[in-house]
């Protein structure tokens, strides 16, 4: 009952939402095996999760750049890779502001959201925490933009948790 969204709630992206009988699907964040990654468990299958994210990006008027099927890329190389799709999207008027602080921040923009499926069938959505990105590139002059980017990414990912 006290399972809370640790990383996301701490960042102020989602409200702290306990799992209760009245609220069986709370925002459950799990530590990803990498520094600076936010990971949410999807309530949907793999394809539905990818479709929901892409539909929400479109509904918000955010530019969709690409979808990369990493499983297919692995198969082309003769390497078995679990289900994995990388979705690239962004709002250029917002994202390029980070590049004006540090042009190397372009390595992390546009936004990348990864959908993976674990061996047990669990589908995960992951993206890089924007505070981590800001620290990485020493961006200290864009707090409002970082907050907005964090909120938008969390909102997009949340469409697969409801």
C-alpha positions in Angstrom: 0.0 0.0 0.0 2.9 2.3 0.5 4.5 1.6 -2.8 5.1 5.0 -4.2 6.8 6.6 -7.2 10.2 7.2 -5.8 12.2 8.8 -8.5 9.3 10.5 -10.2 7.6 11.8 -7.1 10.9 13.1 -5.8 11.4 15.0 -9.1 7.9 16.5 -8.7 6.8 15.1 -12.0 3.9 13.0 -10.7 2.1 13.4 -7.4 2.9 10.8 -4.8 0.2 8.2 -5.5 -0.1 5.1 -3.3 -1.5 1.9 -4.7 -4.8 1.2 -2.9 -7.9 -0.9 -3.8 -9.5 2.3 -5.0 -6.4 3.2 -7.1 -4.8 -0.1 -8.3 -2.7 1.6 -11.0 -0.5 4.1 -9.4 2.6 5.5 -11.0 5.1 2.9 -10.2 8.7 3.8 -10.9 11.5 1.3 -10.8 15.1 1.9 -10.9 16.5 1.1 -14.3 20.0 -0.5 -14.4 21.5 2.8 -15.5 22.2 6.2 -13.9 19.7 9.0 -14.7 17.0 6.8 -16.1 13.3 7.0 -15.2 11.4 3.8 -15.8 7.6 3.2 -15.6 5.8 -0.1 -15.9 3.2 -0.1 -18.6 -0.3 -1.4 -18.0 -0.5 -2.4 -21.7 1.1 -4.8 -24.1 4.2 -3.8 -26.1 2.5 -2.7 -29.3 -0.3 -0.9 -27.4 2.3 0.9 -25.3 4.2 2.1 -28.4 0.9 3.2 -30.1 -0.3 5.0 -27.0 2.9 7.0 -26.7 2.9 7.9 -30.4 -0.8 8.9 -30.3 -0.2 11.1 -27.2 2.8 12.8 -28.9 0.6 13.6 -31.9 -2.3 14.7 -29.7 0.0 17.2 -27.9 1.2 18.6 -31.2 4.8 17.5 -30.5 7.0 16.6 -33.4 7.4 12.9 -34.0 10.9 12.2 -35.5 11.2 8.5 -35.7 10.5 5.0 -34.3 13.4 2.6 -34.3 12.7 -1.1 -33.9 15.9 -2.2 -32.1 14.7 -5.9 -32.2 14.6 -5.8 -36.0 18.1 -4.1 -36.1 19.4 -6.9 -33.9 17.8 -9.6 -36.1 19.5 -8.0 -39.2 22.8 -8.4 -37.4 22.0 -11.9 -36.4 21.7 -11.0 -32.8 18.6 -11.8 -30.7 17.4 -8.7 -28.9 14.3 -8.6 -26.7 11.5 -6.4 -27.8 12.7 -2.8 -27.8 11.5 0.2 -29.7 13.1 3.7 -29.4 10.7 6.6 -30.0 12.2 10.0 -30.8 10.1 13.2 -30.4 10.4 16.7 -29.3 9.4 20.3 -29.4 12.1 22.2 -31.3 11.4 25.6 -29.7 11.9 24.0 -26.3 14.6 21.6 -27.1 17.0 23.9 -28.9 17.1 26.2 -25.8 19.2 23.5 -24.2 21.6 23.6 -27.2 22.0 27.3 -26.7 23.2 26.6 -23.1 25.5 23.8 -24.3 25.6 22.7 -28.0 26.7 19.2 -26.9 23.3 18.8 -25.3 22.2 18.0 -28.9 23.4 14.4 -28.1 20.3 14.0 -25.9 17.8 15.9 -28.0 15.3 15.2 -29.4 13.8 13.3 -26.5 14.2 9.5 -26.6 11.7 7.2 -25.0 12.4 3.5 -24.9 9.7 0.8 -24.7 11.1 -2.6 -23.8 9.6 -6.0 -22.9 11.2 -8.1 -20.1 11.4 -11.9 -20.4 8.4 -12.2 -18.1 6.3 -10.1 -20.5 6.4 -6.9 -18.4 6.5 -3.8 -20.7 8.6 -0.8 -19.5 8.9 2.8 -20.6 12.2 4.5 -20.0 13.7 7.9 -20.6 16.6 10.0 -19.3 15.8 12.2 -16.4 16.1 15.8 -17.6 17.9 16.8 -14.3 20.5 14.2 -15.1 20.9 15.7 -18.6 21.1 19.2 -17.2 23.9 18.0 -14.8 25.6 16.1 -17.6 25.9 19.3 -19.8 26.1 21.7 -16.9 22.9 23.5 -17.9 22.1 25.8 -15.1 20.3 28.6 -16.9 17.1 26.8 -18.1 15.2 25.6 -15.0 11.8 26.4 -16.4 12.5 24.6 -19.6 13.9 21.6 -17.8 10.8 21.5 -15.6 8.5 21.7 -18.7 10.5 19.0 -20.5 10.3 16.7 -17.5 6.5 17.2 -17.1 5.8 16.6 -20.8 7.9 13.4 -20.9 6.2 12.1 -17.8 2.8 13.0 -19.1 3.5 11.2 -22.4 4.8 8.1 -20.6 1.8 8.1 -18.2 -0.6 7.3 -21.1 0.5 3.7 -20.8 0.1 3.5 -17.0 -3.6 4.2 -16.9 
